[in-house]
Amino acid sequence: MSQASAAAAPDMPHVEWSRQASIYQVNIRQHTKEGTLRAFAADLPRIRKMGVDILWFMPLQPIGKKERKGGLGSYYSISDYTAVNPEFGTLDDAKAMVKEAHALGFKLILDWVPNHTAWDHPWTTQHKDWYKLNDKGEIFPVTFLEGAEPEYWTDVVALDYRSEGLRKAMIAAMAFWLKDVGLDGFRCDVASLVPTDFWERARSELDKIKPVFMLAESDKPELHRRAFDMSYSWDLADVFKDIGKGKAGAREMQAWLKAQNEGTAAKVYPGHAYRMRFTSNHDFNSWHGTDAELYGDAYQALAVLSFTLPGMPLIYGGQEARLGKRLAFFEKDQVAWQNYELQGFYTELLALKKNNPALANGQYGAKAEPLDTGNDKVFAFRRQQGGNVVTVAVNLSAAEQTYRLDGASEKLAPWRWAIAAKR
C-alpha cells in the first residue's frame, strides 16, 4: 500500500475514552522498591489524581533465561505469552490490579511483543516452523544487516508470519489478556516488522471481544488503515532533541507544523491517525539520555508542546519526579521518588488537555494554526473548535524574548510559555 493511499483511508473511529486522553507508561520493575504489581497498585490513586487516563504497561510476561541479557533480562524476551513474570507477581495479581485500576477510571494497555520470542519459549521446540530459520534450518538470533552496522538481538529469535498456525496462536494469546485479565488494548512492539495484514486481522478479531485501543511502535502510515489507532511521532521527537542540542528552535518547529498541515506528513497520515507525542519513554531514557541530558533547560517547554500540539501526549513513569537517571534496562534500578517536583506541572497539562475540546486527539480535535509572533525565537499556534480556543506561545531560546500576538506586545522568560484557553 502506498503512503498516499494510506492518507486517503476513510475516517476510523476510536474508542470514546481515548479521544481526549493522555497516556502514562508504567515500568513495573523500576516503579517501586518491590517491583511488583501489588506494590504498583498502591500508586494508582496518585496517578489518577494527576489526571492520567490510559496506562501502558511494559511487558508483564515471563522473561527467557537462555541467552538472557544482564541479571534480570529484557522485558521484550518473552518465554510465555499468557503468564506473568514471577518477578512481578502472579496472574491473579495482574487481574486484581486491572480491576482496581478500572474502578478508578483507568484504561489499560499491555506492551505486546509479536515479532520475536525468547530462545526458551515452548514454541521453539513445539513449532519450529513458526520461526525464521537460517540456511542450515536452524533458529537464529534476530539479525538486522540493512543498516550501516549489523545489529544482533542475541536474546531473542524471530517469528515467521507465513505460518497460519502462528497467526492464530498470537491472536489467541492477545485475546486471553482481553477476556481473562480484562485489558483494553495493546502497544505493539516493532509493529512494522510484522505484516500489516496480520494486524488488520488481529484488530478485527479483538474488536469482537471488546472495542480496543491499539498503539504501534512504528510510524508506518499504512498501519493506520484498519489496524492501529496511534503511532509513534519520532519526527517531533527528533526536532525536540535538536532543540535540546541548540541545533533547532522556533523556525524548525514552524517547519514541522507546516509539514503536518500542508506538506509531507499531511499527505501521508490520514486525518484520523493519533500520533503519540513524547519527550521520553523506556528506550529514550535508558539508551538516549535523561530529560536533562537530552533537553537541558528546554525540557518543560518541550513537554508543553507535546501536550498542546495535535496528538496524544505520553508521560514516562518517573518524569513527574524529574527522572534524573537512565534506568538500567536489564537490572533492578528503582525510580527515585524522593520528591514529585513536576507533578503539579503535569497535573495542569493533563487538565488542560482533558478540558479543552480543541485539544482532543485525531479527528476529534482542532488543527494547529501557526501564528506570526514577529520573533523567530517564539513559536506560537492556535487550536479552535467551536467556542473553545487554545493559544500557545513558547520561547524556544535561552534569552528573554518580546513578541507580538493579537496586537499586543508580550514578554517570555527563557524557555517559558504562555497558554490562553477560552471556552
N, C-alpha and C positions, 0 to 999 in steps of 0.2 A: 504493500500500500504506500502510495506516495505521501510526502508531507502535505502537499496541497489538498489531497483528498481527505486527510485526517482533519484539516481545518473545516472542511465542508460538512462534516458529520452533523446530523441533527442534534438538537439540544438533548442532553442526557440528564434526566432528573437525578437529584441527590437526596439522600435521606434528610428529612426535615431537620433533625438535630445537628446536622453538620453545617447548616447554611450560614450561621452567624458564629461558628465555633472557632476555638483555638485548640492547639494540641500540645501535650506535655509528654516528653519521653522519659520513661522510667527504666533505670538501670538497677534491677533488684540487687545484684551483688554488691554494688557500691553505695546504695541509697542509705543503708543503716549499718550500724555496727554488726548486727547479726547477719545481715544479707539474706533475709528470708521474706517470704510472702506475708507471714504473720506480722513481722516487725514493720514492714512497709504499710500494712493496713492501718496501723496506728497514725500514720501521717496523712491518710486520706482526707480527714476533715480540714486540715490546714490547707491542703492543695485546692480543695473545693472552695474554701473561703476566699482564696485568691481569685477565683472565677474561671478556673480551668474546666473545660467541657469533655475533652477526649484524652484518655490516657493511652499512650503507645508503649507497650511492654516489649523490651528486648526479649529474645527467645527464652522461653521458660523450660524447654525440654532438656533431657539428659545430654551431657557432652561426652563425645567419644574419648576413649582412653588411649587407643592406638594412635601413635604419631601426634599425641596431644602437644600443644604449644604451652610452655610455661607450666606453672603448678596446677592451675585450675582449668586451663584450656579456653578455647574460643566459644562464645555463645552460639556461633554460627557453624559449629561442627556437631551436628545433631545425630544421636545414636538411636533415638526412638521418637517418632513424631507425636505419639499420643500418650506421653508420660511427662512427669515433672522432674526436673533435676533435683535429686535429693539434697543438694546444697541449698536449694531454695525452700524445700518443704515437700509436701505431698499433693496429690491431685485433689484431695479434699480441702487442703489449704487454699489451693487455687480457686476452687468452687466457692469457698466461703468468702474469699477476698472479692471475687467478682460480684457476689450477692451484696456484700457490704457497699461496694463502690456504686452499684446500680441504685441502691437505696438512697445514696447521697446525690444521685442525679448524673453520675458519670456515664459515659460510654467507653468501652474498652476495645482496643485492637491489639493483636499479637503479631510480633515480628515473625514472618514466615520465611523459611529457607528452602526454596523449591529447587534450586539449581544443583545442589550437592548434598552429600551426607558425610558423616564420619566414616572412617575405614571400617569400624566395627558395628555399623548399623546392620541388623539382620538381613536386610535386602542384599547386601554384598555377597552373601552366600546362598540365599534363597532365590534371588532373582538377578543373577549376574548380568543377564541380558537387558536389565533396566539401566545399565551403566555404560558410559563411553569406555571403549577398550582401545588399547594400543595395537600396533601391528602384530604383536605376539598373542593377542586375545586376552590381555591382562588389564584389570582395573588399574588406573594410574592417577597420580595427583592432578588436581585441577591445574591446568597449564595455559598460560597466555603467551604466545610468541609474536603477536601482531605489533606490539609497541616497540619503542626504542630499546628497551631492555626486557629480556624474558622475565615472566612473573610466575612463581610457583606457590600455590596454596597447598603446602605439603600435608596439612592435617585433614584435608577433605578430598572426596572423589566425586566426579561429575555424573549426573543423571542424564539419560538419553530419552528424550521425549518422543522418539519414534515408536516407543513401546506403548501400546494401548493399555496394557496392564499397569504400567507406571502411572499413566494419566488417571485411571480410575482410582488407584490406591492413594494418590496425592489428594484428589478431591475428597475422598472418603476421610482422610486424616484431617483436612481442613473442616469438614462438616462436623467431625467429632467435637472440635473446640466450640463450634456454634451451638450444637444441640446438647452436649453433655456438660460443658463448662459454662456456656452462656455468653460467650464473647460476641462482639458486634461487628467484627471485621478484621482486616489484616493489613499490615505493612509488609510488602513483599520484597525481599532482598534480591538484589541484582535482577530485577524483573525483566530487563531487556535481554537477558541471556536465555530466557525461557520463551518458547514460541508464543506469539500473540494469540494464535487460535486456541491454545490451551487456556490462556487467561479468559478469553471470551466464553469458552465453555464452562470454566470453573465459576465465573461470575453468574452465569445463567443458572447453574445448579445450586449455588449457595444462596442466591436470592429467593429460591423456592423454599428454603428453610426459614429465612428471615431476611428482610432488606438489610444489606451490609454496606459498610464503607470500606473502600479499597485504596490504599496508598502504594504507589510504585516507587521503589528506589531506582528511578530512571527518569530521563527527560525525553523519552521516545514518544513523539506525538501520537502514533497510531494506537498506543495503549489506552488513549482516552476515547477510542471509538466506541467500544461497548464493554470494556473491562474495568478500567480504573477511574475513580473519582478525582484523584490527586496524584501529581508527580513532583519530583524534586526541582526546585528552581536554582540549579547550580549557576545559572547565568548571573543572577543577582548576587549570589554569594561571592562570585569572582570579583564583581565590582566592589563589594564591601571589603574584600581582602586588599584590593588595590588602594582603596581609600585609607585603610589602616596602614599601608606601607608608604603613604604620601604620594602614590602614583596616580591617583584619581581624586575627583571631587564632584562638585555640583554639575559641572559640564558633562561628565561621564554619566551621572545619574539622569540628566536630561536626555542624553542619547539613548540610554537604556529604556526610559519611559516612552520615547518616540518609537522605538522598535516594538514595544508592546502594543502601542496604539495604531501604528501605521506601517511598520516595517516587517522584518523577517518574522518575528515572534507572532505578530498579529495574523500573518498569513499561514502560519504553521499550526498553532494551537486553536482548537475550537473554543468558542466563547464560554462554553460550559465547563472548561477544564479548570479545576482548582490547581493552583501552583503553590507548593509549600515554601514559604519564605522563612529563612533562618539565619542566625549568626553562629550557631553551634549545633552539634549533635555528637553521638558517640564517636564517629570517625573523626570529625573535626577536632574534638577535644583531645583524643588520645594520640592522634597521628599528625595533626597540623599545628595545634597550639591552643593555649587558653585564650579566652576573650582578650585578656591584657596583652598577650603575645601577638595576637592577630590584629587587634584594632587599637590598642592603647587608649588614649582619651576619647577616641571616636566611638567607643563601644555603645554607649547608651543612645547616641544619636542614630546609629545604625539599627539598633533594636526598635526605636520608634518607627523607622521606615518599614521594618519588617511587619509591624502591626498595622500600619495605615495604608500602605500600597495594596493594590488588589492581590488577593491570595490569602492563604491560611497561615498564621504565624505559629512557629514552634518555640517552645521553651525546653531546653535540655535540663533534666533534673539536677539542681545544684546552682544553676545560673542565678536564681533568686538569692543565693548566699554568696554571690560573686565568686563562682567556682574558680579558684586560683591555682589549680594544678592540673596537669594532664593525668587523668585517671588511668592507672595501669589496666591493660586490656585482658591479660591472662592471669592476673593475681588479685587478691583482695586489696582494695585501696579505697577506703570509705570517703565519701564527700564530707568535707569539713563544714559542719552545720553550726559552728560556734556563734554565728550571727546570721541574720537574714537581711543583709544590708539593702538588697534590691527588691525585697518582697513588696514593699509599698509601690515602688516604681512599676513592677509587673502587674500588680493588682489594678492600678489605674489604667494601664494599657489594655488589660483584659476587659475591664468595664467599658472602656471607650469602644473597643471592637464589638462587644456584645450589644451595646445600647444604641448604636447608630446604624440604621438600615443601609446607609450608603457604603458602609464598610463590610457588608456581607460578602460571602465567598462566591466565586464563579458568576453565573448569570444572575444571581440574586442581588449582587451589589452594583455599585456605580463605577464607571470608568474613571481613571485618574487623569484629570486635565492639567497639563503643565501651566504654571503661572510665571509671568515675567516679573522678576524682582529688581531688575536694574543692577544686579550684583552677581557676578559669575561665581561667587563663593556660597551663595544661598540658593538652595534647591527648594522649590515650592510647588504644590499642586492642590487641586480641589476635587473632591468627590461629592456629587449631588444626586440625591434620589428623592423625588417629590420635594417636600419641605425640609428634608434633612440635608444639611450642607456641612461638610467637614473640610476645613482648610488647614494645611500643614506647611510650615516653613522650617527648614533645618539649615543651620550654619555648619557647613562641611569644611571648616577650616579651624586652625588653632589661634585665630585672632578675632577680636570683636568685629562684627560687621553691621553696617547700616544698609537697609534695603527698603524698597517701597512696595506696598501691596494695597490694592483697592484705594489708591490715592493717599495713603498715609505712610509716613516715614517711621520705620521701626528699627530697633537695635536688638541684636542677639549676641550674647557672650560666646566665647569659643565653644564649638561642639554642642551648642544648645538649640532648642527648638521652641516653636510656638504652635499650638493647636487650638483652633476655634471650631466648636461644634454647635450648630444651630438646628433645632428640631421644629 
